[in-house]
Amino acid sequence: MLQPTPQISEEMAEEAAFILEQSKAEQHGEKCVNRCPYIFYRETTGTAHIVQGCCNDWTCPRCGHIRARQEYAKILNGANVLAEQAMPLYFWTLTCRGKELSLWEAEKGYLTWTNRLLTSARTKAGRAGQPWHYVQVTERQRRHHPHSHLISAYCPGGSVSVCKGARLPNGRTARHDTLWSEWLIAASSRAGLGTECEISLIRSPQAVAVYVAKYLFKDAVTTKWPKGWKRVRYSQSWPKLPKRETMDEFPLIRLADWKRMDNLGIAVHCDSMETYYAGLARLIMCVVPPIETAYH
């Protein structure tokens, strides 16, 4: 049986768990640079919370880490859901063209090129009656050009199994068990991408989801991308995260919103000390008139 690329050890899974905790630690004490509003909500059990929203900006020292953890959860949940449906999953790697391609050209064209390839794959999957689910995570190579890893439910027809150490049709030696797809190489080249692309069968969807998601935390806040760059992309059919069941949920923007929450007369849990002190300051303002109007 083919095994996934790369192999995920227990130590690597523990490393991923450590990165999650490290992300939370780096976020601690940071403020949202875009001043995302606070939100009040009550769980169906009655427990009330105040949390600061997430601006979803990767460069925000607070929300960049929250965004990474949210994407991680969505990737892992989706892989689990598809695995429970006994659906084979595949690990794709896509790259840019060779040294003749400048970084400026790569950043300008990468989204268009990957769109072309994925559109071709979706069409081919549809015609073959095969499911089309994927998540794509893009990072920078050492030369700073973008390249992507995907978890996909689709493998092009005609792909040939090649074991580690065997000779590939291009004359190279397989570094791991893989699936050689002439279609993927040709379609990638037509789309404008490089021909250094691979597909491998995934044995452990959860483990590979952890591996792919680790790229989200790799310089999550410091890695710079062009404005509007999509670091993570999903097919419309990728399983959604279960929605949080809440009641009495509303943003805390005006003092009247804070007063509305205060009038409920219930204990409220804050997601951080920063949220606690911010909320305390606003509740005091609800009780004490501003200085300029106190003596009118």
N, C-alpha and C positions, 0 to 999 in steps of 0.2 A: 504493500500500500504506500502511495506517495505520502510524504510528510511535509509539513509547512516550512516555509522559509520566512524568517529565521527560526531556529529552534528556541523555545522559551523555557528557561530553567526556573526552578523555584526561587533561586537567588534573584533572577531578573524580575519576577513577580513581586518579591519583597522590595526590590529597588523601586518599582513603580509605586508601591504603597508609601515608601519613604518620600518619593517626589511629591505625592499628594499632601503629605503632612508638611513638607518643606514649603509647598505653595501657600498653604494656610499661614505658616509662620511668616513668610515674606509679605503676605497681604496685611498681617496684623499691624495696626497703627497707621496704615495708609488711608488717605481720603480719596474719594472719587474726584478726579480733576474736572469732571463735567457736572459736578454737583447734582448727582442723581437723587431724586426725592426719596424720603422714607415712606414705607408702606406699613399699614396696620392690617392685620388679619387675625381671625380666630379659626382654629382647627374645629372640625366637627365634634371633637371631644370637649370643646369649650376653652382650651388653652389659647391665650392671646399672645401675639408677637408683634414686635416692631423690627423691621429689617430695612436696611438701605437697599434700594434697587440697584441693578447692575446696568451700567451704560453700554456694555458690550464692546467697549473700545479696547483692543488688544494692548494698546500703549498705555492705558491707565494703570498706574502701579497697584491699585486696588482691584478694579474690575477685570483687568486682564487675566488675573489668576482665577477669579470667579468664572469668567467665560471659559477658560481652559478646563476647569473642573466640570462645568455644565456639558461641554462637548464630550469630555471623557465619559460622563454618565450616559449620554445619548448613544455613543458608539458602543459601549459595553452592553447596554440594554438591547440595542438592535441586534448585536451579534448573538446574544442569548436567545432572543425571540425567534430569530431565523433558525438557530440550531435546534430549538425545541420543535420546530416544524420539519425537522429532519432534512433541511435544505443544505446541500453542499455549498461551501463557501470557498472563495479563491482569493489569493493574495497577489495583487498586481503591483508592479513597479513601472513607473513612467519617467522618462528623462528628456532633457532638452537635446538638441543636436550638438555636434562636436565643437571644437575650439574656435571654428570660424564664426560662431554665433556670439555676438557681444552681449553683455549683461543687459544693456538698454533694450536690445531687440528681444531678449528672452523675457524680460518683465513686461514688455509691451504686448507680446504675442502669445504668452503661455495660456492665458484664459481662453483665447480663441482656438488655439490648437487643441487643448484638452476638450473643449466643447465639441469640436469636430469629431474627435476620436470617440467620445462617449456617445454622441448622437449616432454614429455609425454602429457602435456596439449595441445600443438600445434597439435600433432598427433590425439588426441581425438577430438579436435575441427574440424580438417580437415575431419575426418571420418563422423562427424555429419553435415558437411556442414555449420559450423558456422565460423564467422570471428575471426581472431587472431591478435589482436592489444594489446600491453601493454607497459607501462613504469614502471620500477622498481627503487625505491630509497632505498638505504641501509644506515642504521645508526647503531650506537652502543647502545646496551641495557645498563642498569645500571651496569651489570656485565661485560660490554665491549664486549660481544659476538655480532656479527652482526645479525640484523634482518631487514626485508624488508617490505615496503608497495608498492603495485602495483595498478595502474589503468588499468583494463583489460576489453576488450569487450567480454570476454568469461566466462560463468558460466557452470560448469560441469552438464551434465544431471543427473536427479535424486536428485538434491539438494532440501531440504525441508525447507520451511519458518518457522522460529521460532520467536515468538514475545518476546520482552523484558519482563523478569520476568518469562517466561515459563521454564519448565525443558528440558534440552538438553538430547539427547540420552546417553551421557556419565555421566549423573547424576548431572551435574552442572546447575546453573541457568543462563540463557542468560542475559548478562549485557546490551544488546541492540538488536534491531531487526536484525536478521542475517539469513543466509542461511546455513543449516547444510549439508555438503557434505562428505559422507562416502568415496567417491572416492578421494577427495583431501587429507583427513587425511591418507588414506592408501598409496597414491602415494607419499606424502611428507615423510612418514616413509621409504618407499622403496628407495627413492632418497638419504636418509641420513639426512634429516632435522627432526625437531621436529613435534609432533602431535598437538601442540598448534597453529593451523592455522585457519583462518577465511575468509569468503566471505560475503560481504554485497552489496545489491543493492544501487547504487548511485542515489540520487535524483537530486543533483545539481553538475554536472561535474566540473563546474568552481570553486565552493567552495572547493570541495575535491582536485582539482588540486592545489589550493592555500595551502591547508593543507599539502599535500604531499611535495610540493616544499619548504615549510618552513624548512623541515629537511636539505635542501641544505645549508641554512644559519646558521644552528645550529653548532657553532664552525667550520665554513666552512674552515678556514685557519689553525686552531690549532689542529683539530682532525687528528690523525695520522693513516694511513692505510698502509698495506704492499705495496711494490713497484708493480705497475701495477694493483692495485686494481680498480675495476670498481664500482664507487659509484652510477652511474646512467646508466641504460641499457634500450634500446628500442628494440622493435621488428622492423624488417625491414619495416613493413607496417605502423608503427606509422607516422602520418602526419608530413611532413617536414615544417619548417618555410619558408614563402615566401622569395625568394632571393632579396637582395637589387639591384635595378636597377642603375647601374653606368656606367660611361665611363671614359677613360683615367686613369684607375686604375693601379698603379704599386708600388712596394716596394721602399722605400728610404734607400738604403744600402750604395752606394758609393756617393762620392761628385758629380759625374756626374749625379746621379739620382736627387739630390737636384737642380743642375743647370738646368736640364731638366724641373723641376717643375717651377723654377724661370723664365725661358724663356717664360713660358706661359703668364706671365704678368697679373695675376689675383689675386684678394684677396682670401686668404685661411683662413678657420676657423679651429682652433685647438681644440682638445677635452679636453685639460687641460692646465694650466699654465706651467706644466712641459714640455709638448710637445711644447708649444710656445717657451720657452727659449732654448730647445734642437734644435729646427728648426732654430731659430735665430742664434745660434752659428755656425751651419753648413752652413747657407747662407753667413755669414761673411767670413767663410773659403773659400767659392767659389770665393769671390771677392778679399780677401787679401791673397797673397801667404804665405805659411808657412815660419817661421823665417829662417830656415836653407837654404831655397832657394831664399830668398828675395834679397840677395846681390850677386848672381852668375852673 
